[in-house]
Amino acid sequence: MYDDPIRKADVLIEAMGWIRRFRDRLVVIKLGGSALEDPNTVSHLLTDVIFMETVGMKLVLIHGGGKAISAAMKRSHLEPRFVHGRRYTDAATLDIVARVLAGEICGDLVRQIREREGQAVGFSYLTQNVLTAERLTLRSDDGEPLDLGYVGEVVGVDRELLLKTCRSGAIPVIPSIALDKKGQKYNVNADTAAAAVARILDAEKLIFLSDVSGIYLDRTDPETLVSHLTESRCRELIANGTIDSGMVPKVEAALDALKAGVKKVHIIDGRMPHSLLVEIYSDKGIGTEIEM
């Protein structure tokens, strides 16, 4: 009859060292993929986030919402178009992106955190903007510029406002929509936005919560999940095609953050219950961690 309480005590004791280590450290969490679609998954994730803040971590949440945007576009009879993996964003698409990200998802995440007795503040063009962007310029394989519409890249972050918010005990929640210096809205990639925030805030960790468990040497074999990678090994896996498709920009963003001083980057499956806590507060995590 005592096995379960003893097991719980053992888990807490294992977590104690990690809780001490990361107390008062700043962690940036990017929430995206299928993890945003299931209410139960979001509930588990936000419970984990509030636990982490309760035991002393300073947290910043950045979120995307690609599937919700595509669904909203379908309802408006707009066909999504992608250029080199980026959503082509004309004026009509930008209106939907802005409404879904800043007006719906961000507000809902803030509301749910507060309902769980946590503190959260949403930062966007609707409240107070913290991400500054410039139009993103990409080139085709033959060197010609690609028209992406209103797609931008983050070039500035309101560091002091975010740090002040974290010190107050609140969790900043930031949608991946940014303004340029003239107030023009831009759709920005949530992975690269999270990496930019982690760099500028000198974060201890950058965590990508997605719908994959990490990086595999063979995606058809779950036994090939790699728990630890270095920058040089990531470069090798990108070069030989093991890391491909949508994982490439995520890993590139991770490496940029590491070069700028972020200690570690984690890629974990946000759909697994309490994956955040297991990855951060146990001796053996469940995703892929990357460091220099």
C-alpha positions as CSV (number, residue, x, y, z in Angstrom):
1,M,0.0,0.0,0.0
2,Y,3.0,2.3,0.4
3,D,4.6,1.7,-3.0
4,D,2.8,4.6,-4.7
5,P,3.6,7.3,-2.1
6,I,7.2,6.2,-1.9
7,R,7.5,6.3,-5.7
8,K,6.1,9.8,-5.7
9,A,8.6,10.8,-3.0
10,D,11.4,9.4,-5.1
11,V,10.3,11.4,-8.1
12,L,10.2,14.6,-6.0
13,I,13.7,13.9,-4.6
14,E,15.1,13.4,-8.1
15,A,13.5,16.6,-9.2
16,M,14.8,18.6,-6.2
17,G,18.4,19.0,-7.6
18,W,17.1,20.2,-11.0
19,I,14.6,22.6,-9.3
20,R,17.5,24.1,-7.3
21,R,19.7,24.3,-10.4
22,F,17.1,26.2,-12.5
23,R,15.6,28.4,-9.9
24,D,15.5,32.0,-11.2
25,R,16.8,30.9,-14.6
26,L,15.0,32.2,-17.7
27,V,13.5,29.7,-20.2
28,V,11.8,30.4,-23.5
29,I,9.2,27.9,-24.6
30,K,7.9,27.7,-28.1
31,L,4.4,26.1,-28.4
32,G,3.2,24.9,-31.7
33,G,2.2,22.0,-34.0
34,S,-0.5,19.6,-33.1
35,A,0.1,20.4,-29.4
36,L,-2.1,23.5,-29.8
37,E,-5.1,21.6,-31.3
38,D,-6.1,19.2,-28.4
39,P,-7.5,21.0,-25.4
40,N,-6.3,18.2,-23.1
41,T,-2.8,18.5,-24.4
42,V,-2.8,22.3,-23.9
43,S,-4.2,21.8,-20.4
44,H,-1.3,19.4,-19.5
45,L,1.3,21.8,-21.0
46,L,0.0,24.9,-19.1
47,T,-0.2,22.9,-15.9
48,D,3.5,22.1,-16.4
49,V,4.3,25.7,-17.2
50,I,2.6,26.9,-14.0
51,F,4.5,24.3,-12.0
52,M,7.8,25.5,-13.5
53,E,7.0,29.1,-12.6
54,T,5.9,28.1,-9.1
55,V,9.3,26.4,-8.3
56,G,11.2,29.5,-9.5
57,M,11.7,29.4,-13.2
58,K,11.2,32.6,-15.2
59,L,9.3,31.6,-18.4
60,V,8.4,33.2,-21.7
61,L,5.9,31.5,-24.0
62,I,5.9,32.0,-27.8
63,H,3.3,30.4,-29.9
64,G,2.4,29.8,-33.5
65,G,-0.8,28.4,-34.9
66,G,-0.3,27.2,-38.4
67,K,-3.1,24.6,-38.5
68,A,-5.6,27.0,-36.9
69,I,-4.6,29.6,-39.5
70,S,-5.1,27.2,-42.4
71,A,-8.6,26.2,-41.0
72,A,-9.6,29.9,-40.7
73,M,-8.4,30.5,-44.3
74,K,-10.4,27.5,-45.5
75,R,-13.5,29.0,-43.9
76,S,-12.8,32.2,-45.7
77,H,-12.3,30.3,-49.0
78,L,-8.6,31.2,-49.2
79,E,-6.1,28.6,-50.4
80,P,-2.9,28.4,-48.4
81,R,0.3,28.8,-50.4
82,F,3.8,28.0,-49.3
83,V,7.1,29.3,-50.7
84,H,10.2,27.4,-49.5
85,G,8.3,26.3,-46.4
86,R,7.0,29.8,-45.5
87,R,3.3,30.7,-45.7
88,Y,2.8,33.2,-48.5
89,T,1.1,36.1,-46.7
90,D,-0.9,38.6,-48.7
91,A,-3.1,41.2,-47.1
92,A,-6.1,39.0,-46.7
93,T,-4.0,36.2,-45.2
94,L,-2.2,38.6,-42.9
95,D,-5.6,39.7,-41.5
96,I,-6.5,36.1,-40.7
97,V,-3.0,35.3,-39.3
98,A,-3.1,38.4,-37.0
99,R,-6.7,37.6,-35.8
100,V,-6.0,33.9,-35.1
101,L,-2.6,34.4,-33.4
102,A,-3.0,37.6,-31.4
103,G,-6.8,37.8,-31.1
104,E,-7.7,34.1,-30.4
105,I,-4.8,31.8,-29.4
106,C,-2.8,34.3,-27.4
107,G,-5.9,35.4,-25.5
108,D,-7.0,31.9,-24.8
109,L,-3.6,30.8,-23.5
110,V,-3.5,33.8,-21.1
111,R,-7.0,33.1,-19.9
112,Q,-6.3,29.4,-19.2
113,I,-3.1,30.2,-17.3
114,R,-5.1,32.7,-15.1
115,E,-7.8,30.1,-14.6
116,R,-5.2,27.8,-13.1
117,E,-4.2,30.6,-10.7
118,G,-1.1,31.5,-12.7
119,Q,-0.2,35.0,-13.9
120,A,0.2,35.7,-17.6
121,V,0.3,38.8,-19.8
122,G,-0.3,38.7,-23.6
123,F,2.1,40.9,-25.7
124,S,1.1,41.7,-29.2
125,Y,0.1,44.5,-31.5
126,L,-3.3,44.4,-29.8
127,T,-1.8,45.1,-26.3
128,Q,1.9,46.1,-26.2
129,N,4.2,45.0,-29.0
130,V,7.5,43.3,-28.0
131,L,8.7,41.9,-31.4
132,T,10.1,44.2,-34.1
133,A,10.4,42.7,-37.6
134,E,11.8,43.5,-41.0
135,R,10.5,42.0,-44.3
136,L,12.1,38.6,-44.8
137,T,14.1,38.2,-48.1
138,L,14.8,34.8,-49.4
139,R,16.3,33.7,-52.7
140,S,15.5,30.9,-55.0
141,D,18.1,28.3,-56.0
142,D,19.1,30.4,-59.0
143,G,19.5,33.5,-56.8
144,E,16.3,35.3,-57.7
145,P,14.4,37.0,-54.8
146,L,11.2,35.2,-53.6
147,D,8.0,37.1,-53.0
148,L,6.7,36.0,-49.6
149,G,4.3,38.9,-49.1
150,Y,4.0,40.1,-45.5
151,V,6.5,37.6,-44.0
152,G,9.1,39.0,-41.7
153,E,12.0,38.1,-39.4
154,V,12.4,39.3,-35.9
155,V,15.2,41.9,-35.6
156,G,14.4,43.3,-32.2
157,V,12.8,42.4,-28.8
158,D,11.7,44.6,-26.0
159,R,14.1,43.0,-23.5
160,E,13.4,45.2,-20.5
161,L,9.7,44.8,-20.7
162,L,9.8,41.1,-20.9
163,L,12.4,40.8,-18.1
164,K,10.3,43.1,-15.9
165,T,7.2,41.0,-16.5
166,C,9.1,37.8,-15.6
167,R,10.5,39.4,-12.4
168,S,6.9,40.3,-11.4
169,G,6.0,36.6,-11.4
170,A,3.9,36.7,-14.6
171,I,4.5,34.7,-17.8
172,P,4.7,36.7,-21.0
173,V,2.7,35.0,-23.9
174,I,3.8,36.2,-27.3
175,P,2.1,35.3,-30.7
176,S,4.4,35.0,-33.8
177,I,3.2,38.3,-35.3
178,A,5.4,41.3,-35.2
179,L,5.5,45.0,-36.3
180,D,8.1,46.9,-38.2
181,K,9.2,50.4,-37.2
182,K,6.3,51.9,-39.2
183,G,3.7,49.7,-37.5
184,Q,3.2,47.3,-40.4
185,K,2.3,43.8,-39.2
186,Y,4.4,40.8,-40.4
187,N,3.8,37.0,-40.1
188,V,7.0,35.6,-38.5
189,N,8.1,32.0,-38.0
190,A,7.5,31.0,-34.4
191,D,10.7,28.9,-34.2
192,T,13.0,31.7,-35.3
193,A,11.1,34.2,-33.2
194,A,11.5,32.0,-30.1
195,A,15.2,31.7,-30.9
196,A,15.5,35.5,-31.2
197,V,13.8,36.1,-27.9
198,A,16.0,33.4,-26.2
199,R,19.2,35.1,-27.6
200,I,18.2,38.6,-26.6
201,L,17.1,37.6,-23.1
202,D,20.2,35.4,-22.5
203,A,17.9,32.5,-21.7
204,E,19.2,29.4,-20.0
205,K,17.1,27.1,-22.2
206,L,15.1,27.2,-25.4
207,I,12.4,24.5,-25.6
208,F,10.5,23.6,-28.8
209,L,7.3,21.9,-28.0
210,S,6.1,20.2,-31.2
211,D,4.4,17.1,-32.5
212,V,7.6,15.1,-32.8
213,S,9.6,13.5,-30.0
214,G,12.9,14.9,-31.1
215,I,15.5,14.1,-33.8
216,Y,15.7,10.5,-35.1
217,L,18.5,8.9,-37.1
218,D,15.7,6.9,-38.8
219,R,12.2,8.4,-38.5
220,T,10.6,4.9,-39.1
221,D,12.4,3.5,-36.0
222,P,11.5,5.0,-32.6
223,E,14.6,3.4,-31.1
224,T,16.8,5.8,-33.1
225,L,15.7,8.9,-31.1
226,V,18.9,10.8,-30.3
227,S,18.8,12.2,-26.7
228,H,21.9,14.5,-27.1
229,L,23.4,16.3,-30.0
230,T,26.2,18.8,-30.4
231,E,26.3,21.7,-32.9
232,S,28.8,19.9,-35.1
233,R,26.8,16.7,-35.2
234,C,23.6,18.6,-36.1
235,R,25.5,20.1,-39.1
236,E,26.5,16.6,-40.2
237,L,22.9,15.4,-39.9
238,I,21.6,18.3,-41.9
239,A,24.3,17.8,-44.6
240,N,23.5,14.1,-45.1
241,G,19.7,14.7,-45.1
242,T,18.9,12.9,-41.8
243,I,17.6,16.2,-40.5
244,D,15.3,17.5,-43.3
245,S,12.1,19.2,-44.2
246,G,10.5,21.3,-41.4
247,M,13.0,20.2,-38.8
248,V,15.8,22.1,-40.6
249,P,14.7,25.6,-39.7
250,K,13.9,24.5,-36.2
251,V,17.5,23.1,-35.7
252,E,19.0,26.1,-37.5
253,A,17.1,28.4,-35.1
254,A,18.4,26.3,-32.2
255,L,22.0,26.6,-33.4
256,D,21.7,30.4,-33.8
257,A,20.5,30.6,-30.2
258,L,23.3,28.4,-28.9
259,K,25.9,30.5,-30.7
260,A,24.5,33.6,-29.0
261,G,24.9,32.1,-25.5
262,V,21.7,30.0,-24.8
263,K,23.0,27.0,-22.8
264,K,20.8,24.2,-24.2
265,V,17.9,23.7,-26.7
266,H,15.4,20.9,-26.2
267,I,13.0,19.5,-28.8
268,I,10.2,17.5,-27.2
269,D,6.7,16.1,-28.1
270,G,4.2,18.5,-26.5
271,R,1.5,15.9,-26.9
272,M,3.0,13.6,-24.3
273,P,1.5,14.3,-20.8
274,H,3.9,16.3,-18.7
275,S,6.7,16.0,-21.2
276,L,8.0,19.4,-20.1
277,L,8.5,18.3,-16.5
278,V,10.0,15.0,-17.4
279,E,12.5,16.6,-19.8
280,I,13.6,19.3,-17.4
281,Y,13.3,17.8,-13.9
282,S,14.4,14.2,-14.4
283,D,17.8,12.7,-14.7
284,K,16.9,11.2,-18.1
285,G,14.7,13.3,-20.4
286,I,12.5,12.2,-23.2
287,G,13.4,14.4,-26.1
288,T,16.5,15.7,-27.9
289,E,18.8,18.2,-26.2
290,I,21.3,20.2,-28.3
291,E,24.3,22.1,-27.0
292,M,27.5,23.5,-28.3
